[in-house]
């Protein structure tokens, strides 16, 4: 890595970019009662791959805001985003940003507060190899930010610019250390694909491992699932067929919190589906893989 480029410096950009995207999303949250679903017309919403796969004007505007921040600081970096695909400069720097401007779009539309902006960057490390170097996840309706950089650990804060700004008990960043080892009633989080056949197989895979857990949660945002494993709210997370932008930041945050992480082998979880795993799965990785084989 260039002496002028550090993971901590990249994290500053990631946090600024994620905050910019979340600020756009927060417009919806402050403009309407959180519990009130908005119409597709009001949100500029339309479906993509299925009737449950939504994109809104907020997704697009949030990605525009994220891209503007990244390009302002690092104009030679590649950016890969959910809504606008990949942008490669004429003379790329070797660093690539993965952006999900609105992870949890269905929650966002329905007025459920579990949604976020996720930003992460991949680039060369000190050994000349590539790895995820920094990531930030900002959940404006929850008033929470999670972030990490390579070798620097992971932290969470109450975000003074979002829904929790009026809280009097805002604290300094809290260092994350993953789930409590050995506790009873462990929780595993997951998500399901839009394709009915894949979804049915995912349910079967989940059933095969549920005996090792007290219960299951379906939050609706892969990035937040991973962050909640990092901060110990959840004990494990397993989802099949997610995209890179879904897990890029959250997986680094969990990893830097000391959580075991297994990333998919390919960034395109649609064409090359694989498991995104985090937390103590008790040796169940092979069981999950066999269930989806």
C-alpha positions as a printed Julia matrix, in Angstrom:
293×3 Matrix{Float64}:
   0.0     0.0     0.0
   1.24    3.47   -0.83
   2.63    5.35    2.15
   0.13    8.1     1.47
  -2.84    5.72    1.54
  -3.7     4.15    4.88
  -6.69    2.06    5.99
  -7.52    4.75    8.56
  -7.52    7.41    5.85
  -9.74    5.28    3.63
 -12.09    4.73    6.55
 -12.53    8.49    6.91
 -13.72    8.59    3.29
 -15.95    5.54    3.77
 -17.62    7.08    6.82
 -18.17   10.42    5.07
 -19.62    8.68    2.01
 -21.91    6.42    4.05
 -23.15    9.4     6.06
 -23.94   11.26    2.82
 -26.02    8.35    1.55
 -27.78    7.91    4.89
 -28.65   11.61    4.99
 -30.64   11.13    1.78
 -32.47    8.14    3.27
 -33.21   10.11    6.42
 -35.26   12.57    4.38
 -37.94    9.89    4.02
 -37.78    9.03    7.69
 -38.23   12.6     8.91
 -40.8    13.53    6.26
 -43.32   10.8     7.15
 -44.34    8.87   10.22
 -41.9     5.94   10.47
 -44.66    3.37   10.9
 -46.5     4.5     7.77
 -45.62    2.68    4.54
 -45.33    5.05    1.61
 -46.75    4.32   -1.82
 -44.57    3.29   -4.74
 -45.46    6.57   -6.46
 -44.39    8.64   -3.45
 -41.04    6.86   -3.3
 -40.46    6.66   -7.05
 -40.35    2.9    -6.53
 -40.27    0.13   -9.1
 -39.41   -3.57   -9.05
 -36.27   -5.16  -10.49
 -35.85   -8.96  -10.51
 -39.17   -9.78   -8.81
 -42.24   -8.25   -7.24
 -40.33   -8.16   -3.93
 -37.12   -6.64   -5.32
 -37.6    -2.88   -5.15
 -35.57    0.15   -6.14
 -36.6     3.71   -5.26
 -35.54    7.23   -6.13
 -33.95    7.24   -2.67
 -31.68    4.32   -3.67
 -30.49    6.25   -6.7
 -30.11    9.6    -4.96
 -28.27    7.99   -2.06
 -25.82    6.3    -4.42
 -25.29    9.63   -6.2
 -24.42   11.19   -2.83
 -22.03    8.37   -1.91
 -20.3     8.52   -5.27
 -19.9    12.28   -5.07
 -18.03   12.01   -1.77
 -15.77    9.18   -2.92
 -14.96   10.86   -6.22
 -14.27   14.14   -4.46
 -11.6    12.56   -2.27
 -10.34    9.81   -4.58
 -11.15   10.51   -8.24
  -8.96    7.68   -9.56
 -10.66    4.92   -7.59
 -13.12    2.5    -9.18
 -16.66    2.51   -7.76
 -19.04   -0.42   -7.98
 -22.57    0.34   -6.81
 -25.85   -1.53   -6.71
 -27.78    0.98   -8.8
 -25.24    2.25  -11.35
 -22.79   -0.63  -11.72
 -19.05   -0.12  -12.1
 -17.3     3.15  -12.91
 -13.64    2.75  -13.88
 -11.42    5.85  -14.31
  -9.06    6.15  -17.26
  -6.09    5.63  -14.95
  -7.4     3.52  -12.05
  -5.58    3.63   -8.74
  -6.09   -0.03   -7.87
  -8.64    0.75   -5.16
 -12.28   -0.22   -5.64
 -15.32    0.89   -3.63
 -18.37   -1.33   -3.15
 -21.55    0.64   -2.43
 -25.03   -0.35   -1.36
 -26.85    2.97   -1.02
 -29.94    1.41    0.57
 -29.65   -2.06    2.02
 -33.1    -3.04    3.24
 -35.2    -1.31    0.59
 -38.37   -3.24    1.46
 -37.99   -2.23    5.11
 -37.47    1.36    3.98
 -40.64    1.34    1.88
 -42.73   -0.25    4.62
 -41.52    2.07    7.38
 -39.4    -0.54    9.16
 -36.24    1.12   10.58
 -33.74   -1.63    9.72
 -32.14   -0.13    6.61
 -28.75    1.46    5.97
 -26.1     2.76    3.6
 -23.06    0.48    3.27
 -19.67    1.56    1.85
 -16.43   -0.45    1.7
 -13.13   -0.28   -0.17
 -10.84   -3.0    -1.51
  -7.21   -2.38   -2.38
  -3.6    -3.53   -2.08
  -2.35   -4.3     1.4
   1.17   -4.07    2.78
   2.14   -7.46    1.3
   1.18   -6.5    -2.21
  -2.02   -8.52   -2.1
  -5.57   -7.23   -2.11
  -8.06   -7.15    0.74
 -10.94   -5.18    2.2
  -9.39   -2.16    3.86
 -12.2    -0.07    5.32
 -15.96   -0.11    5.67
 -18.8     1.84    7.22
 -22.5     1.14    7.7
 -24.87    3.95    8.71
 -28.45    3.19    9.75
 -30.18    6.59    9.99
 -33.51    5.45   11.45
 -31.67    3.49   14.15
 -29.23    6.32   14.8
 -26.28    3.93   14.62
 -23.0     3.71   12.75
 -20.65    0.73   12.58
 -17.2     0.97   11.04
 -13.8    -0.7    10.8
 -10.5    -0.58    8.99
  -7.99   -3.35    8.38
  -5.96   -4.01   11.5
  -7.74   -1.3    13.46
 -10.62   -3.15   15.06
 -14.3    -2.31   14.74
 -16.43    0.29   16.52
 -20.02    1.46   16.81
 -21.4     4.88   17.66
 -24.68    6.65   18.16
 -24.9     9.0    15.19
 -25.53   12.57   16.27
 -26.79   13.51   12.8
 -29.6    10.97   12.6
 -32.62    9.76   14.53
 -30.83    9.44   17.88
 -29.47   12.98   17.86
 -31.65   14.03   20.79
 -30.36   11.29   23.05
 -28.6    12.59   26.12
 -26.61    9.39   26.63
 -24.6     9.5    23.4
 -21.22    7.96   24.09
 -17.79    7.73   22.54
 -17.18    4.94   20.02
 -17.67    1.48   21.5
 -15.11   -1.15   20.54
 -16.81   -4.29   19.2
 -15.84   -7.8    20.28
 -18.47  -10.05   18.73
 -21.0   -12.32   20.47
 -20.72  -13.56   24.04
 -19.17  -17.02   23.93
 -21.22  -19.9    25.27
 -24.44  -18.06   26.04
 -27.74  -19.9    25.81
 -30.54  -19.12   23.39
 -28.19  -18.18   20.56
 -29.67  -16.28   17.62
 -28.81  -16.85   13.98
 -29.83  -14.32   11.33
 -30.51  -15.08    7.69
 -32.22  -13.78    4.58
 -33.95  -15.33    1.61
 -33.62  -14.87   -2.14
 -36.33  -13.56   -4.43
 -36.46  -16.72   -6.56
 -39.06  -19.12   -5.07
 -37.04  -22.28   -5.76
 -33.88  -20.88   -4.17
 -35.89  -19.57   -1.23
 -37.36  -23.02   -0.59
 -33.88  -24.55   -0.57
 -32.64  -21.84    1.79
 -35.43  -22.7     4.21
 -34.36  -26.33    4.1
 -30.74  -25.35    4.77
 -31.78  -23.2     7.71
 -33.88  -26.02    9.13
 -30.82  -28.28    9.02
 -28.87  -26.02   11.41
 -31.55  -24.56   13.66
 -31.03  -27.25   16.26
 -27.8   -25.48   17.26
 -29.58  -22.18   17.92
 -32.33  -20.94   20.18
 -34.09  -18.95   17.46
 -33.71  -17.23   14.1
 -34.04  -13.6    13.04
 -34.77  -12.19    9.58
 -33.75   -8.52    9.83
 -34.04   -7.63    6.14
 -30.57   -6.14    5.68
 -27.44   -8.27    5.25
 -25.2    -5.36    6.21
 -27.04   -4.88    9.51
 -27.1    -8.62   10.18
 -23.29   -8.64    9.98
 -22.94   -5.52   12.1
 -25.18   -7.02   14.76
 -23.0   -10.13   14.87
 -20.01   -7.8    15.26
 -21.58   -6.01   18.22
 -22.9    -9.2    19.8
 -26.62   -8.57   19.28
 -26.72  -11.7    17.13
 -24.56  -14.81   17.45
 -24.26  -15.85   13.81
 -25.36  -15.01   10.29
 -25.72  -17.26    7.26
 -27.19  -16.25    3.92
 -26.89  -17.76    0.46
 -26.68  -15.76   -2.76
 -25.94  -12.25   -1.49
 -24.15   -9.68   -3.61
 -20.76   -8.18   -2.75
 -22.24   -4.77   -1.98
 -24.55   -6.43    0.57
 -21.71   -7.83    2.67
 -18.53   -5.88    1.81
 -18.59   -3.43    4.73
 -20.41   -5.61    7.23
 -18.09   -8.59    6.76
 -15.02   -6.43    7.43
 -16.65   -4.93   10.52
 -17.45   -8.4    11.86
 -13.96   -9.67   11.02
 -12.28   -6.75   12.77
 -14.49   -7.41   15.81
 -12.86  -10.85   16.01
 -15.75  -12.77   14.49
 -15.01  -15.75   12.18
 -16.07  -14.74    8.66
 -16.38  -16.72    5.43
 -17.07  -14.57    2.37
 -18.58  -15.78   -0.9
 -16.02  -16.79   -3.5
 -17.53  -14.51   -6.17
 -18.93  -10.96   -5.94
 -21.99  -11.81   -8.06
 -24.27  -13.76   -5.78
 -26.9   -14.06   -8.5
 -24.83  -15.8   -11.14
 -22.46  -17.49   -8.67
 -24.4   -18.02   -5.41
 -22.43  -18.9    -2.3
 -22.7   -18.61    1.47
 -21.88  -15.48    3.44
 -21.15  -16.71    6.96
 -20.23  -14.96   10.18
 -20.06  -15.99   13.82
 -19.73  -19.31   15.59
 -21.67  -21.78   13.47
 -20.48  -24.75   15.5
 -18.99  -26.59   12.53
 -22.2   -26.28   10.5
 -20.64  -24.74    7.38
 -20.48  -28.09    5.62
 -24.1   -28.83    6.52
 -25.2   -25.56    4.95
 -23.17  -26.18    1.81
 -24.55  -29.7     1.4
 -28.1   -28.4     1.8
 -27.64  -26.01   -1.15
 -25.57  -28.35   -3.34
